Amino acid sequence: MSSVPTVRPPRTPAEWAAYYHLRYAVLRQPWQQPPGSERVPADDEPGTIHALLLANEATETPVALAVGMLQPTGDRQGQVRFMAVAPEAAGTGLGRVVVAYLEAQARAAGITEIVLHSREAAVRFYEKLGYAVVEPSHLLFGEIQHFLMRKQL
Ligand SMILES: CC(C)(COP(=O)(O)OP(=O)(O)OC[C@H]1O[C@@H](n2cnc3c(N)ncnc32)[C@H](O)[C@@H]1OP(=O)(O)O)[C@@H](O)C(=O)NCCC(=O)NCCS
């Protein structure tokens, strides 16, 4: 029986670097966005929840396989942002595990509703996890259509 991989916040500077590196590689680099564009001020706010799933827990050079974050947005609501799974690990259930971690942490923080802006290609993924499309939202980098989605916890 395979065990559920560990998801937790980054702890060391090397883990934080691995965390942001995967975000950049999956969500920014393919659209020629500059290094640093993968970070937002909310990353450093105290209520923000960061989720990191490492390839190997016992290593000095950590490699991230999956990441995600949840930003409290007020009125018992949170927003899932920057979900990214390494291409070689996609489709193996890691994204589901990261979202489950963020939802559990959100519940523990008293959050009762999660919203997110999903890329069109990821809408089906979120639907499988119980999220429903509310409406089309923004167009990122002039080409990636997003959809506002919502789930009650
Ligand atoms: C979208 C993403 C986060 C999904 O993570 P993942 O680890 O590949 O997904 P999982 O393996 O946990 O899949 C969970 C379920 O969703 C399905 N699924 C995952 N990605 C899907 C997709 N793009 N389209 C349709 N179904 C998808 C899986 O088949 C699985 O279904 P099952 O339970 O019936 O087997 C990941 O593929 C990714 O990082 N993609 C590129 C970046 C991106 O689009 N991020 C989201 C920005 S909003």
The ligand as an ORCA input file, in Angstrom:
! r2SCAN-3c Opt
* xyz 0 1
  C      -3.484     21.260    -12.880
  C      -2.530     20.531    -11.927
  C      -2.313     21.390    -10.671
  C      -3.186     19.194    -11.530
  O      -2.341     18.479    -10.648
  P      -2.080     16.895    -10.902
  O      -1.201     16.390     -9.818
  O      -1.631     16.703    -12.292
  O      -3.559     16.301    -10.726
  P      -3.984     14.940     -9.991
  O      -3.120     13.840    -10.525
  O      -4.013     15.154     -8.517
  O      -5.457     14.753    -10.568
  C      -6.644     14.683     -9.791
  C      -7.769     14.352    -10.745
  O      -7.930     15.422    -11.696
  C      -7.703     14.934    -13.026
  N      -6.947     15.959    -13.748
  C      -5.782     16.514    -13.373
  N      -5.401     17.446    -14.258
  C      -6.360     17.481    -15.198
  C      -6.541     18.252    -16.363
  N      -5.666     19.196    -16.734
  N      -7.643     18.012    -17.116
  C      -8.547     17.077    -16.750
  N      -8.431     16.322    -15.636
  C      -7.347     16.532    -14.870
  C      -6.921     13.661    -12.866
  O      -7.104     12.803    -13.965
  C      -7.499     13.103    -11.578
  O      -8.740     12.507    -11.848
  P      -9.162     11.092    -11.183
  O      -9.249     11.352     -9.709
  O     -10.468     10.788    -11.821
  O      -8.068     10.131    -11.524
  C      -1.152     20.217    -12.574
  O      -1.302     19.322    -13.641
  C      -0.392     21.441    -13.062
  O       0.422     21.977    -12.337
  N      -0.651     21.890    -14.309
  C       0.071     22.999    -14.900
  C      -0.113     24.313    -14.136
  C      -1.557     24.698    -13.886
  O      -2.381     24.704    -14.773
  N      -1.832     25.030    -12.608
  C      -3.129     25.452    -12.189
  C      -3.191     26.908    -12.371
  S      -4.834     27.483    -11.992
*
